[in-house]
Structures are given as structure tokens and as C-alpha cells.
Amino acid sequence: MSETKNETTVRTGTRQVEFVSVLDSKVPSGPIEQRWDKHRFEMKLVNPANRRKYTIIVVGSGLAGASAAATLGEAGYNVLCFCYQDSPRRAHSIAAQGGINAAKNYRNDGDSIYRLFYDTIKGGDFRARESNVYRLAQVSVNIIDQCVAQGVPFAREYGGLLDNRSFGGAQVARTFYARGQTGQQLLLGAYQALSRQIAAGTVKMFPRTEMLDLVVVDGRARGIITRDLVTGKITRHVADAVVLATGGYGNVFYLSTNAKGCNATAIWRAHRRGAFFGNPCFTQIHPTCIPISGEYQSKLTLMSESLRNDGRIWVPKKKGDTRRPQDIPESERDYYLEERYPSFGNLVPRDIASRAAKQVCDEGRGVGPGGLGVYLDFSDAIKRLGRQKIAERYGNLFDMYKQITGEDPYETPMRIYPAVHYTMGGLWVDYNLQSTIPGLFVIGEANFSDHGANRLGASALMQGLADGYFILPYTIANFLAQVKPGGISIDRPEFAAVEAEVQQRINRLLSIRGKRTVDSFHRELGKLMWDKCGMARNAQGLREALARIPEIRAEFWENVNVPGEAGDLNQALEKAGRVADFLELAELMCIDALHREESCGGHFREEYQTPDGEALRNDEQFSYVAAWEFTGDTAKPRLHKEPLVFEYVKPTQRSYK
């Protein structure tokens, strides 16, 4: 890793953060529209006859992992692909319902690669790396062609052309979709490509297998330690490079839109082995979720952002108005997004829509139980387009809402409220998607690279498939071409040492036999994080969280009860290991949030806002990626910075009015 040393100490509140170096992102030179093509030409290649000599581990089989494993397998590499689900088809990518962005400009409404690049940089509140975002916009046009060739059933217009709809943060229609199940259909496309390579023998699939640690040999990622979730067997796996495609860490908040199995163990273990963690406090709150219904709830359900195309968001103008929505006349309704942001209306970016919903609920104008909800009303759209057209666009989403709430959204408005959804932070990677550990590549939501401080809707699927199908296969080849294949075995002492640490950790969790369940600790941590490091943060709350998290962690290791044994199926043990990692990650998130004395995107520090309540950035002091190094002490991570240089987009105060 090329770095410039510059040791200093930054004081934040009552804490000190050691700043060590400036990171080199390895961005190529030249005009931004030529950088990726120029870089691809300059990168080294692996001869097709030599590819079979290399082994690549891919951890995760969602859109990023499945597309990467399939593409690398088809290229001729030996690929070992791991997922904790019983099938790659159950990866959480299926939950991305609304669509996938691409700058095709099929609507001829002014879209272009540059506009998608600009919208993404602006949507992320100018906290993303320009070169990565432009490359993403470039590659987006190829993704649609790839998926159509796979048979993904995108919606089409009457004449047969692919249809588009709008999403938040854009004034053009660039989102391709398959009703309300786009992620599922895209994953099936990637899965069939993956299955073809499994049948061909280039990919070996390991379902129900969880990565528990990374093995680094001579400063380079050379393998992983896994646990078979059915038999409990601990196994060593060796490779020439390791790819992490394990998704985000939103479940640190306990209640989120993520599947219950989503966790941070793979990236957190890699972080402890030397991979820097970029912008951990950048988490996204999605404005369109079904409100919480009770303390018993273990997760939240996302209603697609696509619904905001035709649904109008409103609350009563009067506080404490408990009338049925049908009984509240138009003159007594506040369509607050349309009023405050007339240019974008209900399609403002997620961070802005979420904060606006919180504000009206805090004012006492929220609807539903506890006043934590706003209406998403389709009555106007049904009158204008007809029920059949709305059913064609969103039918499965409406059915899902009715099954969960018992209310028919065709007849009465949906109730929605913001919830934790996506994490923009993740392991730091350079332009080649390589972490600070040579040979460790990180793709999709597991890295930090493309979305800055706020992700625009329909861009997660775009990034996952761009990384897996079109970017990683080039950049990992450049790395492999410069190292000899093989050369080490799983009998190396480094593998034995890491396996022993994994086994010791499992034995310790099982031996505590305390009085509290894993879920009770997770709930306590999640509530603390939501209250102190959630939709709004302030210095006092973050310091309170930083005082409390180590206490919760200490009690966890003294009083958690993990029943069962290690040598068989034990879901309590799985959860315990994941929550133990969340208890460390949460501390880093709060340290990062306290250190970043500004508001930007999903990171809203209450002390830093404009007079009308919008996020107030501090470009002079914080226009950089904060990449944190593990030092052995969770309370004292070491800060490295990657300056963000804007050559093509001038950072301005974001406005969607």
C-alpha cells in the first residue's frame, strides 16, 4: 500500500484520534471518461492456459459474489465460493425490489453517463471517489445487456422496448425493473451463470459454510477458516487471492431491513487482520419501511422506493389527528416533500426523505401506533392510471404489505417510517477493489467505494453486478499476473494459528453459560446505536454510546448463554459470534461519527445543519475518506485519510428544491 506518512493527533471531544498517513487510491491519470479503458489496457493479463493454475476464494454469493464467481470461473480460474445460506438463491440481494440504474437514456429525457455520474456524486453528498463513480456509470450500460441476455424479465413497454421508472435523487427515468422483484430476478440470472460454472467444474460451491477468519501469509491474503453450519467442522482453505462479497453491516442496529443472517463477521475479521475500514459511520436510513409494530419484532420490512413514483407522502396538518386517512380532506393534509422540495417532490434522496419523516413525526403529526408513521397514498395514481396499471407495477409489493399489516393499500394509504437499510461504509479499497491487505479484494456493499455518504436508490444492484461481472475480473487478473500460483499449503503454521484462534473463540462462547440470551445483548446494542448513532447523532450521545458499548461487550463475554455444542447445527452459536463482532464494530462506528464533525448524507450531526435543517458539510476539514486501522485496542483505532479530489464535479450545498 503506497502511503505518505504524516503522523499527528486529532482531538475529538474527550478522545484522541491518531492520524498516520494519506492513502493512495491508485486512480489512473488522464480524462475521467478514458481512465478505465486506459487502466484496462495497462493492466497485466493472465494467459488462458495459466488461469487454471490459480485458485480464487469468493466469500458470498449474492449479486456481487455470484457474478464474480461465475465470471472468474468462465475465465478459467479455479473458484471456491462460500455462502452461509443453503443456496446462493437465498442471498439477501433478492430483497432489492425496486430496480437497477443504467444510463441507457431509452426515454430520451436527458440522461447520460455523465448525468448518472453527477447524480451519484451529488446524492452521496460529495463524499465518494470521482473515478470509481464515473466507472460505475460507464459500466452500467453493459449490465442491462448482460442481464437481458441471461433472460432477466425486465418490464417492457407495449412495443417491446425495456421500460424505465424514476428513483430518488434523479430527474430522469433510468431505473430498469422487473415489477417489485428486480433483485430476485437479477440474482436468478447470476445464479444460473454460477450454476453453469459449477457444472463445468470451474467453481466449487460451499453452501451452509461461514467464514470465521482470514489467513494472511507474508503480508498477503492466502486463505480463510470456515465452519460448516450443519456439522460444525472447522476447515482451512488456501488460495492465491480472496474476494469478500458479504454485504453490509446494517444488522448492528438489530432492527433493520436486512435478513437476520446478514452480518459483518467476514469484513470485521479481515479488518482485525489488517484491512482498513472506510467511513464506518456512513449508514443509510430508508424512508419507505413498514413501521415497527411491537417489541417482539426482530426485523423490519422494506417497501420499495419505487413506490414513491406513484405514491404521495403526507401527514395531517394538525397534531394528534387520529381520523382515518379517508376522512381527512385535502385541505388538511401536508404533502410535506412536495411542498419543501418542489423540483424532486416525493423522489428526493433517501436521507432527505427520512429526516423529513422523522421531523413531522417528532412534531406530533405522525400516524399509526405511537405516531411513528407517515402515509404513502396511491389514491391519486389509481384514479389517474387505474387499479390494473398500479397492480402491474407494484402488485407483489401491495400483496406483501397487506399480508404483513392486514390493510389493503388499494383502499387505504400505506403507513411507512424510516429504518436502517444499507451501509455505505465498508472495507477500504483502491481503484482496483483491493484492500490494504494485498490479495484481498472486496466488492459490492462490503466495500466503501461508490456511494459516499448516501446511496441513491437502485444503485446497489448496479454496483454489485458492475464489480462482479465487469471490474474485478480485470483487476484481480492484474494482481495474479504478478504472483506465482500456489506455493503454500494449509499445513503452514499461519493456518494452524488462525484455526486455533477460531476454535478458542468458539470454546469460550460455549463455556460462559451465563443468564442472558444472545438476542438480548443484540437488542440492547441495537437500541443504543439507533438512539445515539442512528438517523441523527450528536457529540453527547456518541460519547454516551462510547462509554456504554464496552460495558455491554464486557457483560456479553461474562454473562451470555450459548446453549448446545460446537459439533453440530447450532444457530445460537452462529448468532453469538456475529453479535460479538457487532459489539466491536459498533464502537468504531461511533468513533468515526464523533470524529467527523460535519453533516453529510446519512451522517447527520445535529450540531452541523443549515438554518432550514439540511446537512451542513465541512469540505475544508472533512473532504476525505476516513480509513481506520485496527491497533489491537478497539478504543484506539488509527486513522488514515484518502483525500477526495473533485476535478469534474464542484461540491456545493445539496439542494433538491
C-alpha positions in Angstrom: 0.0 0.0 0.0 1.5 3.3 -1.1 1.1 5.8 1.7 2.5 9.2 2.7 3.5 9.3 6.4 2.2 12.3 8.3 1.8 11.4 12.0 -0.3 13.8 14.1 -3.0 13.6 16.7 -6.5 15.0 16.3 -8.6 15.7 19.4 -12.3 15.0 19.1 -14.2 15.9 22.2 -12.6 13.9 25.1 -11.0 11.4 22.7 -7.8 11.5 20.7 -7.5 10.1 17.2 -4.1 9.3 15.8 -3.7 10.3 12.2 -1.0 8.4 10.5 -0.9 8.5 6.7 -2.5 9.5 3.4 -3.7 6.6 1.3 -3.0 6.1 -2.4 -6.2 5.1 -4.2 -4.2 4.1 -7.3 -6.6 6.1 -9.6 -5.2 6.3 -13.1 -4.4 9.6 -14.7 -6.0 11.2 -17.7 -9.5 12.4 -18.6 -12.1 10.7 -16.4 -14.0 9.2 -19.3 -10.8 7.5 -20.5 -9.4 6.3 -17.2 -11.0 2.8 -17.0 -10.2 1.9 -20.6 -6.7 3.2 -20.2 -6.3 1.3 -17.0 -7.6 -1.9 -18.5 -5.0 -1.7 -21.3 -2.2 -1.1 -18.9 -3.1 -3.9 -16.5 -1.3 -7.2 -16.8 -3.2 -10.3 -18.1 -3.1 -14.0 -17.2 -2.6 -16.3 -20.1 -5.8 -18.5 -20.5 -3.6 -21.6 -20.2 -2.2 -20.4 -16.9 -5.6 -19.4 -15.3 -6.4 -23.0 -14.2 -3.2 -22.9 -12.1 -4.7 -20.1 -9.9 -7.3 -20.6 -7.1 -9.6 -17.7 -6.0 -11.8 -17.8 -2.9 -15.1 -15.8 -3.2 -17.0 -15.4 0.1 -20.6 -14.6 -0.5 -22.9 -15.5 -3.4 -25.3 -12.6 -3.7 -25.2 -10.4 -6.8 -21.6 -9.3 -6.3 -20.3 -12.7 -5.3 -22.3 -14.9 -7.7 -21.4 -12.7 -10.7 -17.8 -12.6 -9.7 -17.5 -16.3 -9.1 -19.3 -17.1 -12.4 -17.2 -14.7 -14.4 -13.9 -15.9 -12.9 -14.9 -19.5 -13.4 -15.8 -18.9 -17.0 -12.5 -17.2 -17.5 -10.8 -20.4 -16.4 -9.8 -19.9 -12.8 -10.4 -22.4 -10.1 -13.0 -20.7 -7.8 -14.1 -21.7 -4.3 -17.4 -20.0 -3.5 -18.8 -19.9 0.0 -22.2 -18.9 1.4 -23.9 -19.5 4.8 -27.3 -19.9 3.1 -28.5 -23.3 1.9 -28.4 -22.0 -1.7 -27.0 -18.9 -3.4 -30.6 -18.1 -4.4 -31.3 -17.1 -0.8 -28.8 -14.3 -0.7 -30.2 -11.0 0.5 -29.8 -9.5 -2.9 -33.3 -10.8 -3.6 -34.7 -8.1 -1.2 -33.6 -5.3 -3.5 -37.1 -4.9 -5.1 -37.3 -1.6 -6.9 -34.8 -1.7 -9.8 -31.3 -1.2 -11.2 -29.9 2.0 -12.6 -28.3 2.3 -16.0 -27.5 5.3 -18.2 -29.2 3.9 -21.4 -31.3 7.1 -22.0 -34.1 4.9 -23.5 -36.6 7.6 -22.6 -34.6 10.3 -24.4 -35.2 12.5 -21.4 -31.7 13.9 -21.0 -29.8 11.1 -19.3 -26.2 10.2 -20.0 -23.2 8.5 -18.4 -22.1 11.9 -17.1 -25.5 12.7 -15.6 -25.6 9.3 -13.7 -22.1 10.1 -12.5 -23.1 13.6 -11.4 -26.3 12.4 -9.7 -24.4 9.7 -7.8 -21.7 12.0 -6.6 -24.2 14.7 -5.6 -26.5 12.0 -4.0 -23.6 10.8 -1.9 -23.1 14.4 -0.7 -19.7 14.7 -2.3 -18.0 12.0 -0.2 -17.3 9.5 -2.9 -14.2 9.0 -5.2 -15.0 10.5 -8.6 -13.1 7.9 -10.7 -14.9 5.0 -9.1 -18.3 6.6 -9.6 -17.7 7.5 -13.2 -16.5 3.9 -14.0 -19.7 2.7 -12.3 -21.8 4.9 -14.6 -19.8 3.7 -17.6 -20.2 0.0 -16.9 -23.9 0.4 -16.0 -24.9 0.3 -19.7 -23.3 -3.1 -20.1 -25.1 -4.6 -17.1 -28.5 -4.3 -18.7 -27.4 -6.0 -21.9 -25.7 -8.8 -19.9 -28.9 -9.4 -17.8 -31.2 -9.3 -20.8 -29.0 -11.9 -22.5 -29.4 -14.1 -19.4 -33.2 -13.8 -19.7 -33.9 -11.5 -16.8 -37.6 -10.5 -17.4 -37.3 -6.7 -17.2 -40.5 -4.8 -17.6 -41.2 -3.8 -21.2 -43.4 -1.2 -22.9 -46.1 -2.1 -25.3 -43.8 -2.0 -28.3 -41.3 -4.4 -26.6 -38.7 -1.9 -25.5 -37.4 -2.1 -21.9 -39.4 0.1 -19.6 -37.9 2.6 -17.1 -39.1 4.4 -14.0 -37.7 7.1 -11.7 -36.0 6.8 -8.4 -34.9 9.2 -5.7 -32.3 11.8 -6.4 -32.8 11.9 -10.2 -35.0 13.8 -12.6 -34.7 11.2 -15.4 -36.2 7.7 -15.7 -33.1 5.4 -15.7 -34.2 2.6 -13.4 -34.9 -0.8 -15.1 -37.1 -3.1 -13.1 -39.0 -6.4 -13.0 -42.2 -5.5 -11.2 -41.3 -5.3 -7.5 -38.8 -8.2 -7.6 -35.8 -6.9 -9.5 -33.2 -8.2 -7.1 -34.6 -11.7 -7.2 -34.7 -11.8 -11.0 -31.2 -10.5 -11.3 -29.9 -12.9 -8.7 -31.5 -15.8 -10.6 -29.6 -14.6 -13.7 -26.3 -14.6 -11.8 -27.2 -17.9 -10.2 -27.8 -19.7 -13.5 -24.4 -18.3 -14.7 -22.9 -19.6 -11.5 -24.6 -23.0 -11.8 -23.2 -23.4 -15.3 -19.7 -23.0 -13.9 -20.4 -25.3 -11.0 -21.4 -27.9 -13.5 -18.4 -27.2 -15.7 -16.1 -27.8 -12.6 -14.5 -24.4 -12.5 -16.5 -23.3 -9.4 -16.8 -25.4 -6.3 -19.7 -24.3 -4.1 -19.7 -24.5 -0.3 -23.3 -23.7 1.0 -24.1 -23.6 4.7 -20.5 -22.6 5.3 -19.5 -19.5 7.2 -16.1 -17.7 7.0 -14.8 -17.1 10.5 -11.4 -15.6 9.9 -8.9 -14.6 7.2 -5.4 -16.1 6.9 -2.6 -13.7 6.0 0.8 -15.2 5.0 3.8 -12.9 4.5 1.5 -9.9 4.4 -0.8 -11.3 1.7 -4.3 -12.8 2.0 -3.9 -16.5 1.3 -7.0 -18.3 2.7 -9.8 -18.5 5.1 -11.0 -20.6 8.0 -14.7 -21.7 7.8 -17.2 -23.6 9.9 -19.7 -26.0 8.4 -23.0 -24.8 9.8 -24.5 -28.3 9.7 -21.7 -30.4 11.1 -19.7 -27.8 13.0 -16.5 -28.8 11.2 -13.7 -26.2 11.1 -11.8 -26.2 7.8 -8.8 -24.4 6.2 -9.0 -23.2 2.6 -6.0 -21.9 0.7 -6.0 -19.7 -2.4 -4.0 -17.2 -4.4 -6.5 -14.4 -3.7 -9.5 -13.9 -1.6 -12.6 -11.9 -2.6 -15.1 -10.7 0.1 -18.7 -10.1 -1.2 -20.5 -10.4 2.1 -22.8 -7.4 2.0 -23.4 -4.7 4.7 -23.5 -4.4 8.4 -26.9 -2.8 9.0 -27.9 -5.5 11.5 -25.6 -3.9 14.0 -28.8 -1.9 14.8 -30.7 -5.1 15.4 -33.8 -3.8 13.7 -33.1 -3.2 10.1 -34.4 -4.2 6.6 -31.6 -6.8 6.3 -32.2 -10.5 6.6 -31.5 -11.8 10.0 -28.5 -13.7 8.8 -26.7 -10.7 7.4 -23.6 -10.0 9.4 -20.2 -8.3 9.5 -18.0 -11.2 10.6 -16.1 -11.6 7.3 -15.2 -8.0 6.9 -14.6 -7.4 10.6 -12.2 -10.4 10.9 -10.4 -9.1 7.8 -10.3 -5.7 9.5 -8.6 -7.2 12.5 -6.1 -8.8 10.2 -5.1 -5.5 8.7 -7.7 -4.3 6.2 -8.6 -0.7 6.8 -12.3 0.1 7.4 -13.6 3.1 5.4 -16.3 5.5 6.7 -18.0 3.1 9.1 -20.4 5.7 10.3 -22.0 6.2 6.9 -25.2 4.1 7.2 -28.4 4.7 5.3 -31.8 5.1 6.6 -34.5 4.1 4.1 -37.7 6.2 4.3 -40.1 3.5 2.9 -40.3 0.8 5.5 -43.3 -0.7 7.3 -43.3 0.9 10.8 -42.4 -1.2 13.8 -45.4 -3.0 15.4 -44.1 -4.1 18.7 -41.2 -5.1 21.0 -41.4 -8.7 19.8 -40.3 -7.7 16.3 -36.8 -9.0 15.1 -36.5 -7.2 11.8 -38.2 -4.6 9.6 -39.7 -4.9 6.2 -38.7 -2.7 3.3 -41.3 -1.4 0.9 -39.6 -0.5 -2.3 -38.5 3.1 -3.1 -40.2 2.6 -6.5 -43.5 3.1 -4.7 -42.6 6.8 -4.4 -43.0 7.1 -8.2 -46.8 6.9 -7.9 -47.4 7.2 -4.1 -47.8 10.6 -2.5 -46.4 11.1 1.0 -48.4 13.1 3.6 -49.4 13.6 7.2 -52.2 15.5 8.8 -51.5 19.2 9.3 -53.0 19.1 12.8 -51.1 17.4 15.6 -52.7 14.3 17.1 -55.2 13.9 14.3 -56.4 10.3 14.7 -59.1 10.3 11.9 -59.0 7.7 9.2 -57.0 9.0 6.2 -60.1 8.8 4.0 -61.8 11.2 6.4 -59.1 13.9 6.3 -59.8 16.4 3.5 -57.1 17.6 1.1 -57.0 21.0 2.7 -56.0 19.4 6.0 -53.2 17.2 4.5 -49.5 18.2 4.4 -47.7 16.8 1.4 -44.5 17.9 3.0 -42.0 16.6 0.5 -43.8 18.2 -2.4 -44.0 21.5 -0.5 -40.4 21.6 0.6 -38.7 20.1 -2.5 -40.9 21.1 -5.5 -38.3 20.1 -8.1 -38.0 16.5 -6.9 -41.1 16.1 -4.7 -41.5 12.6 -3.3 -38.4 11.4 -5.2 -35.8 13.3 -3.1 -32.9 11.1 -1.9 -33.4 8.7 0.9 -31.5 10.6 3.6 -33.6 13.8 3.0 -36.9 11.9 2.9 -36.1 10.0 6.0 -35.1 13.1 8.0 -38.3 14.9 6.8 -40.4 12.0 8.0 -38.7 12.0 11.4 -39.3 15.7 11.7 -43.0 15.6 11.1 -43.4 12.7 13.5 -41.3 14.5 16.1 -43.7 17.4 15.7 -46.6 15.1 16.8 -48.1 14.7 13.3 -47.2 11.1 12.7 -49.8 8.5 12.1 -50.5 4.9 13.3 -49.5 3.3 16.6 -47.1 5.6 18.6 -47.3 8.3 15.9 -44.3 6.8 14.1 -45.5 6.7 10.5 -46.5 8.8 7.5 -48.9 7.9 4.7 -47.9 6.7 1.3 -51.1 7.3 -0.7 -51.9 5.8 -4.1 -55.4 7.1 -4.5 -54.5 9.7 -7.0 -52.5 7.3 -9.1 -55.3 4.7 -9.1 -57.7 7.4 -10.3 -55.3 8.5 -13.0 -54.0 5.2 -14.2 -56.5 2.6 -12.9 -56.0 -0.2 -10.4 -54.8 -2.6 -13.1 -51.8 -0.5 -14.1 -50.8 0.0 -10.4 -51.1 -3.7 -9.9 -48.9 -4.4 -12.9 -46.2 -2.1 -11.5 -46.3 -2.9 -7.8 -48.7 -5.8 -7.3 -46.4 -8.1 -5.3 -45.4 -5.2 -3.0 -49.1 -4.4 -2.3 -49.7 -8.1 -1.6 -46.8 -8.2 0.8 -47.9 -5.1 2.6 -51.4 -6.5 3.0 -50.2 -9.8 4.4 -48.0 -8.1 7.0 -50.3 -5.3 8.1 -53.8 -6.6 7.3 -54.5 -3.4 5.5 -55.3 -3.1 1.7 -53.2 -0.4 0.1 -55.5 -0.2 -2.8 -58.2 1.0 -0.4 -56.3 2.8 2.3 -52.8 4.5 2.3 -49.8 2.6 3.3 -48.0 3.6 6.5 -44.3 3.9 6.3 -41.4 5.1 8.5 -37.6 5.2 8.1 -35.4 2.3 9.1 -31.8 1.2 8.8 -31.2 -0.2 5.3 -27.8 0.0 3.6 -24.3 0.7 4.8 -22.1 3.0 2.6 -19.1 2.3 4.8 -17.1 -0.9 4.4 -13.6 -2.1 3.9 -11.4 0.5 2.2 -10.4 -0.5 -1.3 -8.4 1.2 -4.0 -9.4 1.7 -7.6 -8.7 -2.0 -8.3 -11.1 -3.0 -5.5 -8.1 -4.3 -3.4 -8.0 -3.7 0.3 -4.9 -2.7 2.3 -4.1 -6.4 2.5 -2.5 -7.4 -0.8 -4.6 -10.2 -2.4 -7.7 -9.3 -0.5 -10.4 -7.9 -2.8 -13.7 -6.5 -1.6 -16.8 -6.0 -3.8 -20.4 -4.8 -3.5 -21.8 -3.5 -0.3 -18.9 -5.0 1.7 -16.6 -2.2 0.4 -17.0 1.6 0.9 -16.2 2.8 -2.6 -19.0 4.1 -4.7 -21.8 5.8 -2.7 -20.2 8.4 -0.5 -22.4 9.4 2.5 -25.7 8.3 0.9 -26.7 5.8 -1.7 -29.2 6.6 -4.4 -32.0 4.1 -4.8 -31.4 1.4 -7.5 -27.6 1.8 -7.3 -26.8 -1.2 -5.0 -27.7 -3.7 -7.7 -25.8 -1.7 -10.2 -22.6 -1.7 -8.1 -22.8 -5.3 -7.1 -23.1 -6.5 -10.7 -20.6 -3.9 -12.0 -18.0 -5.1 -9.5 -18.6 -8.8 -10.2 -19.1 -9.0 -13.9 -17.0 -6.2 -15.3 -14.4 -4.8 -12.9 -13.0 -7.4 -10.6 -12.2 -9.9 -13.4 -9.7 -7.3 -14.8 -8.2 -6.0 -11.6 -7.7 -9.4 -9.9 -6.1 -10.7 -13.0 -3.6 -7.8 -12.8 -2.7 -8.9 -9.3 -2.5 -12.6 -10.1 -0.3 -12.0 -13.1 2.4 -10.6 -10.8 2.4 -13.6 -8.3 3.2 -17.2 -8.8 0.3 -19.6 -8.4 0.2 -21.9 -5.4 3.3 -22.3 -3.3 1.8 -22.8 0.1 -0.4 -25.4 1.7 -3.0 -25.4 4.5 -0.3 -27.0 6.7 1.5 -23.7 7.1 1.8 -22.5 10.7 -0.2 -19.4 9.9 -3.2 -21.5 9.0 -2.8 -23.6 12.2 -2.6 -20.4 14.3 -5.7 -18.8 12.9 -7.7 -22.0 13.2 -6.6 -22.3 16.8 -7.9 -18.8 17.5 -11.2 -19.6 15.8 -11.6 -22.7 17.9 -10.6 -20.9 21.1 -13.3 -18.3 20.4 -16.0 -20.9 19.8 -15.0 -22.7 23.0 -15.1 -19.5 25.0 -18.6 -18.6 23.8 -19.9 -22.1 24.7 -18.2 -22.1 28.1 -19.7 -18.9 29.6 -23.1 -20.4 30.3 -24.4 -17.0 31.6 -28.0 -15.9 32.1 -28.7 -13.7 29.1 -29.5 -14.7 25.5 -27.5 -13.5 22.5 -30.6 -11.7 21.2 -31.0 -9.7 24.5 -27.5 -8.3 24.0 -28.1 -7.6 20.3 -31.4 -5.8 21.1 -29.7 -3.6 23.8 -26.8 -2.8 21.4 -29.2 -2.0 18.5 -31.4 0.3 20.6 -28.3 2.2 21.8 -27.0 2.5 18.3 -30.3 3.7 16.9 -30.8 6.3 19.7 -27.2 7.6 19.7 -25.8 6.8 16.2 -28.9 6.5 14.1 -30.9 8.9 11.9 -29.4 11.8 13.9 -26.3 12.0 16.0 -24.7 14.5 18.4 -21.5 14.6 20.3 -23.0 14.0 23.7 -25.0 11.0 22.5 -22.0 9.5 20.8 -19.8 9.9 23.9 -22.6 8.2 25.9 -22.6 5.3 23.4 -18.8 5.0 23.5 -19.0 4.7 27.3 -21.8 2.1 27.2 -20.7 -0.2 24.4 -17.6 -1.5 26.2 -19.8 -2.2 29.2 -22.2 -4.2 27.1 -19.4 -6.1 25.5 -17.8 -6.9 28.8 -21.1 -8.3 30.2 -21.6 -10.2 26.9 -18.3 -12.1 27.5 -19.2 -12.8 31.1 -22.9 -13.5 31.0 -24.1 -14.6 27.6 -25.7 -18.0 27.4 -25.0 -20.1 24.2 -26.7 -23.5 24.5 -25.7 -26.5 22.5 -22.4 -27.8 21.2 -19.9 -26.8 18.6 -20.0 -30.1 16.7 -23.4 -29.8 15.1 -26.1 -27.3 13.9 -26.1 -24.5 16.5 -27.8 -21.3 15.4 -27.3 -19.7 18.8 -23.5 -20.2 18.4 -23.7 -18.6 14.9 -25.5 -15.6 16.3 -23.2 -15.3 19.2 -20.1 -15.0 17.0 -21.8 -12.4 14.8 -23.0 -10.3 17.7 -19.6 -10.4 19.3 -18.2 -8.8 16.2 -21.1 -6.2 16.1 -20.1 -5.2 19.6 -16.7 -4.2 18.3 -17.8 -2.7 15.1 -20.4 -0.5 16.9 -17.6 1.2 18.8 -15.7 2.0 15.6 -18.9 3.4 14.1 -19.3 5.8 17.0 -15.7 6.8 17.0 -15.9 7.6 13.3 -19.2 9.5 13.8 -17.8 11.6 16.6 -14.6 12.3 14.7 -16.5 13.6 11.6 -17.6 17.0 12.8 -19.9 17.8 9.9 -23.2 16.5 8.5 -23.2 14.8 5.1 -25.8 12.4 3.6 -26.8 9.8 6.1 -24.4 11.1 8.7 -26.5 13.8 10.3 -24.8 15.6 13.2 -27.4 17.8 14.9 -24.7 20.4 15.7 -24.0 20.9 11.9 -27.1 21.9 9.9 -28.3 24.7 7.8 -30.9 27.2 9.1 -33.6 25.1 7.3 -32.4 21.8 8.7 -30.4 20.4 5.9 -27.0 18.7 6.3 -24.1 21.1 6.5 -20.8 19.7 5.2 -17.3 20.9 6.2 -15.4 20.5 3.0 -12.3 22.3 4.2 -11.7 19.8 7.0 -13.5 16.6 6.1 -13.3 16.1 2.4 -11.7 12.7 2.8 -12.4 9.1 3.4 -11.7 8.1 7.0 -9.9 4.7 6.8 -9.4 3.1 10.2 -6.7 0.6 11.1 -7.1 -1.9 13.9 -4.4 -1.5 16.5 -5.4 -4.3 18.9 -7.4 -1.9 21.0 -10.9 -1.3 19.8 -11.0 2.1 21.6 -7.9 3.4 19.8 -8.1 2.7 16.1 -5.5 4.5 13.9 -6.8 7.0 11.3 -5.6 7.1 7.7 -7.0 9.5 5.2 -7.7 9.4 1.5 -8.3 13.0 0.3 -11.2 13.4 -2.1 -10.2 15.5 -5.1 -13.1 16.8 -7.2 -11.9 17.6 -10.7 -15.2 17.3 -12.6 -18.0 18.0 -10.0 -17.8 21.0 -7.8 -19.0 20.3 -4.3 -22.0 22.5 -3.5 -24.7 22.7 -0.8 -27.0 19.9 -2.0 -30.4 21.2 -3.0 -33.4 19.3 -4.3 -35.8 22.3 -4.1 
